[in-house]
Amino acid sequence: MTWRYPPPSYDHLLRLSDDIGLFEHADHAVPRLEHGYCVDDVARGLVVICREPEPSGALLQQAERYLAFIERAQRGDGMFHNRLGYDRTWLDEPASGDWWGRAAWAAGTAAVRSPMGDVRRRALACFERAARCRSRWPRSMAYAALGAAEVLSERPDHAGARWLLNDAATTVGRAGDDPQWPWPEPQLTYANALIPATMIAAGRYLGRPAALADGLLLLRWLLEQETHGGHLSCTPVGGRRPGERPPAFDQQPIEAATLAEACVSALDLAGGERWEAGLASAVDWFMGNNDTGVALYDPGTGGGYDGLTADGRNANQGAESTLAALATLQYARRLA
């Protein structure tokens, strides 16, 4: 069998990690210890390791550390701190921002996919505490919905997961009536494919055909909006409003990674070359088929670069970008 893409390398992920968690930032490929850790990235790291079909002993050990980090960040009511300084002091108060949603996603994923029984047990308890909370932010709820979908894939009657997914689908909204702008928000912002991914999950696990139809419609529309010159052209940091067309910069790896996530969900449920092509465009964006023509993944280090600029790329290889590249390369195995 010939592989179209390089396999994910976890060298840089392990380089960014220690016995506490995962450092957020890097200077090129060197971890910047002074910036500390955050639940956002540790949660992403736990998802990526739990999705690896043949994790090494080092990865399994790090998954246990990531879960322990998330457990320490969680308050009894289910909310999470996000930022931990290098001096092991929490720098914020527990709340329900994106980090809460990502922690719920990670806990739900580990509860189903980890090969370690103790990790699955602890992760499920962590998810169930998080599932009692809600956020007013659509993307935070959408991340949590991914965790609920993971739990429901194995426990279809899990009440906490069902209610969480139900409320997430309500929070992200419905497709609009304007065929030129059916998006349920006034502009595209970041991690946009989470919105249709939530709708697709609600259609799949809650038996809602209208939500599924909306999710597929919006994902198809988003792919059209983010395609330019035959390649993926991600929504930039500043967002994209009606009437604005690509390309624009700075483009972030998280956008390509969430698009890959949503396309795989659509491919699993509905099949079709459109979703396979969408997945391929997300992987290709990291490989250099993008608006600048430079790769956003370094196979030598295993790191992902921190963004695509008009002049090339941000040379730093931080945790978010590295995990976005690794997650997308994991899905690239579907394109063998």
C-alpha positions as a Markdown table, in Angstrom:
| # | Residue | x | y | z |
|---|---|---|---|---|
| 1 | Met | 0.0 | 0.0 | 0.0 |
| 2 | Thr | 1.3 | 3.5 | -0.9 |
| 3 | Trp | 0.7 | 6.3 | 1.6 |
| 4 | Arg | 0.0 | 9.7 | 0.2 |
| 5 | Tyr | 1.0 | 11.5 | 3.4 |
| 6 | Pro | 3.7 | 11.1 | 6.1 |
| 7 | Pro | 2.7 | 9.4 | 9.3 |
| 8 | Pro | 2.3 | 11.6 | 12.3 |
| 9 | Ser | 5.4 | 12.0 | 14.4 |
| 10 | Tyr | 5.0 | 12.5 | 18.1 |
| 11 | Asp | 8.5 | 13.6 | 18.8 |
| 12 | His | 7.6 | 17.3 | 19.1 |
| 13 | Leu | 4.5 | 16.6 | 21.2 |
| 14 | Leu | 6.8 | 14.7 | 23.7 |
| 15 | Arg | 9.3 | 17.5 | 23.5 |
| 16 | Leu | 6.7 | 20.0 | 24.5 |
| 17 | Ser | 5.5 | 17.8 | 27.4 |
| 18 | Asp | 6.8 | 17.2 | 30.9 |
| 19 | Asp | 5.6 | 15.3 | 34.0 |
| 20 | Ile | 3.0 | 18.0 | 34.6 |
| 21 | Gly | 1.4 | 18.7 | 31.2 |
| 22 | Leu | 2.1 | 20.3 | 27.8 |
| 23 | Phe | 3.8 | 23.6 | 27.3 |
| 24 | Glu | 1.6 | 26.1 | 25.3 |
| 25 | His | 4.3 | 27.9 | 23.3 |
| 26 | Ala | 7.6 | 27.3 | 21.6 |
| 27 | Asp | 10.4 | 29.4 | 20.1 |
| 28 | His | 10.8 | 27.6 | 16.8 |
| 29 | Ala | 10.9 | 24.0 | 18.2 |
| 30 | Val | 12.1 | 24.9 | 21.7 |
| 31 | Pro | 9.4 | 24.9 | 24.5 |
| 32 | Arg | 8.9 | 28.3 | 26.2 |
| 33 | Leu | 8.6 | 27.2 | 29.8 |
| 34 | Glu | 7.8 | 30.7 | 31.0 |
| 35 | His | 4.4 | 30.7 | 29.4 |
| 36 | Gly | 3.3 | 27.6 | 31.3 |
| 37 | Tyr | 0.5 | 25.2 | 30.4 |
| 38 | Cys | -3.2 | 25.4 | 29.6 |
| 39 | Val | -6.1 | 23.0 | 29.6 |
| 40 | Asp | -6.9 | 24.0 | 26.0 |
| 41 | Asp | -3.8 | 22.2 | 24.8 |
| 42 | Val | -3.6 | 19.4 | 27.3 |
| 43 | Ala | -7.1 | 18.4 | 26.3 |
| 44 | Arg | -6.2 | 18.4 | 22.6 |
| 45 | Gly | -3.2 | 16.3 | 23.4 |
| 46 | Leu | -5.3 | 13.7 | 25.3 |
| 47 | Val | -7.6 | 13.5 | 22.3 |
| 48 | Val | -4.8 | 13.0 | 19.8 |
| 49 | Ile | -3.1 | 10.3 | 21.9 |
| 50 | Cys | -6.3 | 8.4 | 22.5 |
| 51 | Arg | -7.0 | 8.4 | 18.8 |
| 52 | Glu | -3.6 | 6.9 | 18.0 |
| 53 | Pro | -4.3 | 3.2 | 17.1 |
| 54 | Glu | -0.8 | 2.0 | 18.3 |
| 55 | Pro | 0.4 | 4.4 | 20.9 |
| 56 | Ser | 3.9 | 4.0 | 22.3 |
| 57 | Gly | 4.6 | 3.5 | 26.0 |
| 58 | Ala | 5.8 | 7.1 | 26.2 |
| 59 | Leu | 2.5 | 8.4 | 24.7 |
| 60 | Leu | 0.4 | 6.3 | 27.0 |
| 61 | Gln | 2.4 | 7.7 | 30.0 |
| 62 | Gln | 1.8 | 11.2 | 28.7 |
| 63 | Ala | -1.9 | 10.5 | 28.3 |
| 64 | Glu | -2.1 | 9.6 | 32.0 |
| 65 | Arg | -0.4 | 12.9 | 32.8 |
| 66 | Tyr | -2.7 | 14.9 | 30.6 |
| 67 | Leu | -5.7 | 13.4 | 32.2 |
| 68 | Ala | -4.3 | 14.1 | 35.7 |
| 69 | Phe | -3.8 | 17.7 | 34.6 |
| 70 | Ile | -7.4 | 18.0 | 33.5 |
| 71 | Glu | -8.6 | 16.4 | 36.7 |
| 72 | Arg | -6.6 | 18.8 | 38.8 |
| 73 | Ala | -8.0 | 21.7 | 36.8 |
| 74 | Gln | -11.6 | 20.7 | 37.4 |
| 75 | Arg | -13.7 | 22.0 | 40.2 |
| 76 | Gly | -16.3 | 19.9 | 42.0 |
| 77 | Asp | -19.1 | 21.6 | 40.0 |
| 78 | Gly | -17.5 | 20.6 | 36.7 |
| 79 | Met | -15.9 | 23.9 | 35.7 |
| 80 | Phe | -12.2 | 24.1 | 34.8 |
| 81 | His | -9.3 | 26.4 | 35.4 |
| 82 | Asn | -7.4 | 26.9 | 32.1 |
| 83 | Arg | -3.9 | 28.4 | 32.7 |
| 84 | Leu | -1.3 | 27.0 | 35.0 |
| 85 | Gly | 2.0 | 28.8 | 35.5 |
| 86 | Tyr | 5.3 | 27.1 | 35.4 |
| 87 | Asp | 5.4 | 27.6 | 39.2 |
| 88 | Arg | 2.3 | 25.3 | 39.4 |
| 89 | Thr | 0.0 | 28.1 | 40.3 |
| 90 | Trp | -3.4 | 28.5 | 38.6 |
| 91 | Leu | -3.6 | 31.9 | 37.0 |
| 92 | Asp | -7.4 | 32.1 | 36.5 |
| 93 | Glu | -10.7 | 31.1 | 38.0 |
| 94 | Pro | -12.7 | 28.1 | 36.8 |
| 95 | Ala | -15.2 | 29.0 | 34.0 |
| 96 | Ser | -16.9 | 27.6 | 30.9 |
| 97 | Gly | -14.9 | 29.1 | 28.1 |
| 98 | Asp | -13.5 | 27.0 | 25.2 |
| 99 | Trp | -11.2 | 25.1 | 27.6 |
| 100 | Trp | -14.3 | 23.7 | 29.4 |
| 101 | Gly | -15.6 | 22.4 | 26.1 |
| 102 | Arg | -12.2 | 21.0 | 25.1 |
| 103 | Ala | -11.8 | 19.3 | 28.4 |
| 104 | Ala | -15.2 | 17.7 | 28.1 |
| 105 | Trp | -14.2 | 16.6 | 24.5 |
| 106 | Ala | -11.0 | 15.1 | 25.8 |
| 107 | Ala | -12.6 | 13.3 | 28.8 |
| 108 | Gly | -15.3 | 11.8 | 26.5 |
| 109 | Thr | -12.8 | 10.7 | 24.0 |
| 110 | Ala | -10.5 | 9.1 | 26.7 |
| 111 | Ala | -13.5 | 7.4 | 28.3 |
| 112 | Val | -14.2 | 5.5 | 25.1 |
| 113 | Arg | -10.9 | 5.2 | 23.2 |
| 114 | Ser | -8.1 | 4.9 | 25.8 |
| 115 | Pro | -6.6 | 1.4 | 25.9 |
| 116 | Met | -6.1 | 1.8 | 29.7 |
| 117 | Gly | -9.1 | 0.8 | 31.9 |
| 118 | Asp | -8.2 | 3.2 | 34.7 |
| 119 | Val | -8.0 | 6.1 | 32.3 |
| 120 | Arg | -11.3 | 5.2 | 30.8 |
| 121 | Arg | -12.9 | 5.1 | 34.3 |
| 122 | Arg | -11.5 | 8.3 | 35.5 |
| 123 | Ala | -12.1 | 10.1 | 32.2 |
| 124 | Leu | -15.8 | 9.1 | 32.3 |
| 125 | Ala | -16.2 | 10.5 | 35.8 |
| 126 | Cys | -14.5 | 13.8 | 34.6 |
| 127 | Phe | -16.8 | 14.0 | 31.6 |
| 128 | Glu | -19.9 | 13.4 | 33.7 |
| 129 | Arg | -18.9 | 16.3 | 36.1 |
| 130 | Ala | -18.3 | 18.5 | 33.1 |
| 131 | Ala | -21.6 | 17.5 | 31.4 |
| 132 | Arg | -23.5 | 19.1 | 34.3 |
| 133 | Cys | -22.2 | 22.5 | 33.1 |
| 134 | Arg | -23.2 | 24.7 | 30.2 |
| 135 | Ser | -21.6 | 27.6 | 28.3 |
| 136 | Arg | -23.1 | 30.5 | 26.5 |
| 137 | Trp | -20.4 | 30.3 | 23.9 |
| 138 | Pro | -21.3 | 28.2 | 20.8 |
| 139 | Arg | -17.8 | 26.9 | 20.1 |
| 140 | Ser | -17.3 | 25.9 | 23.8 |
| 141 | Met | -20.6 | 23.9 | 23.6 |
| 142 | Ala | -19.6 | 22.5 | 20.2 |
| 143 | Tyr | -16.3 | 21.1 | 21.6 |
| 144 | Ala | -18.2 | 19.6 | 24.5 |
| 145 | Ala | -20.6 | 18.1 | 21.9 |
| 146 | Leu | -17.7 | 16.2 | 20.4 |
| 147 | Gly | -17.1 | 14.6 | 23.8 |
| 148 | Ala | -20.8 | 13.8 | 24.2 |
| 149 | Ala | -20.8 | 12.1 | 20.8 |
| 150 | Glu | -17.8 | 10.0 | 21.8 |
| 151 | Val | -19.6 | 8.8 | 24.9 |
| 152 | Leu | -22.9 | 8.2 | 23.0 |
| 153 | Ser | -21.0 | 6.1 | 20.4 |
| 154 | Glu | -20.5 | 3.5 | 23.2 |
| 155 | Arg | -23.3 | 4.3 | 25.6 |
| 156 | Pro | -26.2 | 5.5 | 23.5 |
| 157 | Asp | -28.5 | 5.9 | 26.5 |
| 158 | His | -26.1 | 8.0 | 28.6 |
| 159 | Ala | -28.4 | 10.8 | 29.9 |
| 160 | Gly | -25.7 | 13.4 | 30.6 |
| 161 | Ala | -24.2 | 13.0 | 27.2 |
| 162 | Arg | -27.6 | 13.2 | 25.5 |
| 163 | Trp | -28.6 | 16.4 | 27.3 |
| 164 | Leu | -25.3 | 18.0 | 26.7 |
| 165 | Leu | -25.4 | 17.2 | 22.9 |
| 166 | Asn | -29.0 | 18.4 | 22.8 |
| 167 | Asp | -28.2 | 21.7 | 24.4 |
| 168 | Ala | -25.1 | 22.2 | 22.3 |
| 169 | Ala | -27.2 | 21.7 | 19.1 |
| 170 | Thr | -29.6 | 24.3 | 20.4 |
| 171 | Thr | -26.8 | 26.8 | 21.2 |
| 172 | Val | -25.1 | 26.5 | 17.8 |
| 173 | Gly | -28.4 | 27.2 | 16.1 |
| 174 | Arg | -29.8 | 26.2 | 12.7 |
| 175 | Ala | -28.9 | 26.9 | 9.1 |
| 176 | Gly | -30.4 | 30.2 | 7.9 |
| 177 | Asp | -32.8 | 30.7 | 4.9 |
| 178 | Asp | -30.4 | 32.9 | 2.8 |
| 179 | Pro | -28.6 | 30.6 | 0.3 |
| 180 | Gln | -25.8 | 33.1 | 0.0 |
| 181 | Trp | -25.2 | 33.1 | 3.8 |
| 182 | Pro | -26.9 | 30.2 | 5.6 |
| 183 | Trp | -24.3 | 30.4 | 8.4 |
| 184 | Pro | -26.0 | 30.9 | 11.8 |
| 185 | Glu | -23.6 | 33.7 | 12.7 |
| 186 | Pro | -23.0 | 37.1 | 11.2 |
| 187 | Gln | -19.4 | 36.1 | 10.2 |
| 188 | Leu | -17.0 | 33.2 | 10.1 |
| 189 | Thr | -14.6 | 33.3 | 13.0 |
| 190 | Tyr | -12.4 | 30.3 | 14.1 |
| 191 | Ala | -12.8 | 26.6 | 14.2 |
| 192 | Asn | -15.9 | 27.1 | 12.1 |
| 193 | Ala | -16.5 | 23.5 | 11.2 |
| 194 | Leu | -17.4 | 22.7 | 14.8 |
| 195 | Ile | -20.8 | 24.2 | 14.1 |
| 196 | Pro | -21.8 | 21.7 | 11.4 |
| 197 | Ala | -20.0 | 18.9 | 13.2 |
| 198 | Thr | -22.3 | 19.5 | 16.2 |
| 199 | Met | -25.4 | 19.4 | 14.0 |
| 200 | Ile | -24.1 | 16.2 | 12.3 |
| 201 | Ala | -23.6 | 14.6 | 15.8 |
| 202 | Ala | -27.1 | 15.6 | 16.9 |
| 203 | Gly | -28.5 | 14.0 | 13.7 |
| 204 | Arg | -26.5 | 10.8 | 14.3 |
| 205 | Tyr | -26.9 | 10.3 | 18.0 |
| 206 | Leu | -30.2 | 12.0 | 18.8 |
| 207 | Gly | -32.1 | 10.9 | 15.7 |
| 208 | Arg | -32.6 | 14.4 | 14.3 |
| 209 | Pro | -32.7 | 14.3 | 10.5 |
| 210 | Ala | -33.2 | 18.1 | 10.2 |
| 211 | Ala | -30.1 | 18.8 | 12.2 |
| 212 | Leu | -28.1 | 16.3 | 10.1 |
| 213 | Ala | -29.4 | 18.0 | 6.9 |
| 214 | Asp | -28.4 | 21.4 | 8.3 |
| 215 | Gly | -25.0 | 20.2 | 9.3 |
| 216 | Leu | -24.2 | 18.7 | 5.8 |
| 217 | Leu | -25.5 | 21.8 | 4.1 |
| 218 | Leu | -23.4 | 24.1 | 6.2 |
| 219 | Leu | -20.3 | 22.0 | 5.9 |
| 220 | Arg | -20.7 | 21.9 | 2.1 |
| 221 | Trp | -21.1 | 25.7 | 2.1 |
| 222 | Leu | -18.1 | 26.2 | 4.4 |
| 223 | Leu | -15.9 | 24.2 | 2.1 |
| 224 | Glu | -17.0 | 26.3 | -0.8 |
| 225 | Gln | -16.3 | 29.5 | 1.1 |
| 226 | Glu | -12.8 | 28.2 | 2.1 |
| 227 | Thr | -11.7 | 27.0 | -1.3 |
| 228 | His | -9.7 | 29.3 | -3.5 |
| 229 | Gly | -7.7 | 28.3 | -6.6 |
| 230 | Gly | -8.5 | 24.7 | -6.0 |
| 231 | His | -7.1 | 24.5 | -2.5 |
| 232 | Leu | -8.2 | 25.2 | 1.1 |
| 233 | Ser | -7.9 | 28.9 | 2.0 |
| 234 | Cys | -8.8 | 29.1 | 5.7 |
| 235 | Thr | -10.7 | 31.9 | 7.3 |
| 236 | Pro | -8.1 | 34.2 | 8.8 |
| 237 | Val | -7.8 | 35.3 | 12.4 |
| 238 | Gly | -9.9 | 38.4 | 11.8 |
| 239 | Gly | -12.8 | 36.4 | 10.5 |
| 240 | Arg | -14.7 | 36.6 | 7.2 |
| 241 | Arg | -17.9 | 38.5 | 6.6 |
| 242 | Pro | -20.5 | 38.2 | 3.9 |
| 243 | Gly | -19.1 | 39.3 | 0.6 |
| 244 | Glu | -15.5 | 38.8 | 1.6 |
| 245 | Arg | -13.6 | 36.3 | -0.5 |
| 246 | Pro | -10.3 | 34.5 | 0.1 |
| 247 | Pro | -7.4 | 34.7 | 0.4 |
| 248 | Ala | -6.7 | 36.5 | 3.6 |
| 249 | Phe | -4.2 | 36.1 | 6.4 |
| 250 | Asp | -3.2 | 35.0 | 9.2 |
| 251 | Gln | -4.6 | 31.5 | 8.7 |
| 252 | Gln | -4.6 | 29.2 | 11.7 |
| 253 | Pro | -4.0 | 25.4 | 11.7 |
| 254 | Ile | -7.0 | 24.9 | 14.1 |
| 255 | Glu | -9.3 | 25.8 | 11.1 |
| 256 | Ala | -8.0 | 23.1 | 8.9 |
| 257 | Ala | -8.0 | 20.6 | 11.7 |
| 258 | Thr | -11.7 | 21.2 | 12.6 |
| 259 | Leu | -12.6 | 21.0 | 8.9 |
| 260 | Ala | -11.0 | 17.6 | 8.8 |
| 261 | Glu | -12.9 | 16.5 | 11.9 |
| 262 | Ala | -16.2 | 17.6 | 10.4 |
| 263 | Cys | -15.5 | 16.0 | 7.0 |
| 264 | Val | -14.7 | 12.6 | 8.7 |
| 265 | Ser | -18.0 | 12.8 | 10.6 |
| 266 | Ala | -19.9 | 13.4 | 7.4 |
| 267 | Leu | -17.9 | 10.7 | 5.6 |
| 268 | Asp | -18.7 | 8.2 | 8.3 |
| 269 | Leu | -22.4 | 9.0 | 8.3 |
| 270 | Ala | -23.2 | 9.9 | 4.8 |
| 271 | Gly | -20.3 | 8.7 | 2.7 |
| 272 | Gly | -19.4 | 10.5 | -0.6 |
| 273 | Glu | -16.5 | 11.8 | -2.5 |
| 274 | Arg | -17.3 | 15.4 | -1.4 |
| 275 | Trp | -16.3 | 14.7 | 2.2 |
| 276 | Glu | -13.2 | 12.7 | 1.3 |
| 277 | Ala | -12.1 | 15.6 | -0.9 |
| 278 | Gly | -12.7 | 18.0 | 1.9 |
| 279 | Leu | -10.6 | 15.9 | 4.2 |
| 280 | Ala | -7.8 | 15.8 | 1.6 |
| 281 | Ser | -7.9 | 19.6 | 1.2 |
| 282 | Ala | -7.4 | 20.0 | 5.0 |
| 283 | Val | -4.4 | 17.6 | 5.0 |
| 284 | Asp | -3.0 | 19.2 | 1.8 |
| 285 | Trp | -3.1 | 22.6 | 3.5 |
| 286 | Phe | -0.6 | 21.4 | 6.0 |
| 287 | Met | 1.5 | 19.8 | 3.3 |
| 288 | Gly | 1.8 | 23.1 | 1.4 |
| 289 | Asn | -1.2 | 23.2 | -1.0 |
| 290 | Asn | -2.3 | 26.5 | 0.4 |
| 291 | Asp | -2.3 | 30.3 | -0.5 |
| 292 | Thr | 1.4 | 30.7 | 0.2 |
| 293 | Gly | 2.7 | 27.3 | -1.0 |
| 294 | Val | 4.6 | 26.4 | 2.1 |
| 295 | Ala | 4.2 | 23.4 | 4.4 |
| 296 | Leu | 2.7 | 23.9 | 7.9 |
| 297 | Tyr | 4.0 | 20.6 | 9.2 |
| 298 | Asp | 7.7 | 19.8 | 9.8 |
| 299 | Pro | 8.2 | 16.0 | 9.5 |
| 300 | Gly | 11.7 | 16.4 | 10.9 |
| 301 | Thr | 10.6 | 17.6 | 14.3 |
| 302 | Gly | 6.9 | 16.4 | 14.2 |
| 303 | Gly | 5.8 | 20.0 | 14.9 |
| 304 | Gly | 3.2 | 22.1 | 13.3 |
| 305 | Tyr | 3.9 | 25.8 | 12.4 |
| 306 | Asp | 1.9 | 28.5 | 14.2 |
| 307 | Gly | 0.1 | 30.0 | 11.2 |
| 308 | Leu | 0.1 | 30.9 | 7.5 |
| 309 | Thr | 1.0 | 34.5 | 6.6 |
| 310 | Ala | 1.1 | 36.4 | 3.4 |
| 311 | Asp | 4.9 | 36.0 | 3.4 |
| 312 | Gly | 5.1 | 32.4 | 4.4 |
| 313 | Arg | 4.6 | 30.9 | 7.8 |
| 314 | Asn | 5.1 | 31.6 | 11.5 |
| 315 | Ala | 8.2 | 29.6 | 12.3 |
| 316 | Asn | 7.2 | 28.7 | 15.9 |
| 317 | Gln | 5.9 | 25.2 | 16.6 |
| 318 | Gly | 3.5 | 25.6 | 19.5 |
| 319 | Ala | 1.2 | 23.1 | 21.0 |
| 320 | Glu | -2.1 | 24.1 | 19.3 |
| 321 | Ser | -0.6 | 24.1 | 15.9 |
| 322 | Thr | 1.3 | 20.8 | 16.5 |
| 323 | Leu | -1.8 | 19.1 | 17.7 |
| 324 | Ala | -3.8 | 20.4 | 14.8 |
| 325 | Ala | -1.3 | 18.9 | 12.4 |
| 326 | Leu | -1.1 | 15.6 | 14.2 |
| 327 | Ala | -4.9 | 15.2 | 14.4 |
| 328 | Thr | -5.3 | 16.0 | 10.7 |
| 329 | Leu | -2.5 | 13.5 | 9.8 |
| 330 | Gln | -4.2 | 10.9 | 11.9 |
| 331 | Tyr | -7.3 | 11.3 | 9.7 |
| 332 | Ala | -5.1 | 11.3 | 6.6 |
| 333 | Arg | -4.9 | 7.5 | 7.0 |
| 334 | Arg | -8.4 | 7.4 | 5.7 |
| 335 | Leu | -7.0 | 8.6 | 2.3 |
| 336 | Ala | -4.5 | 5.8 | 1.9 |
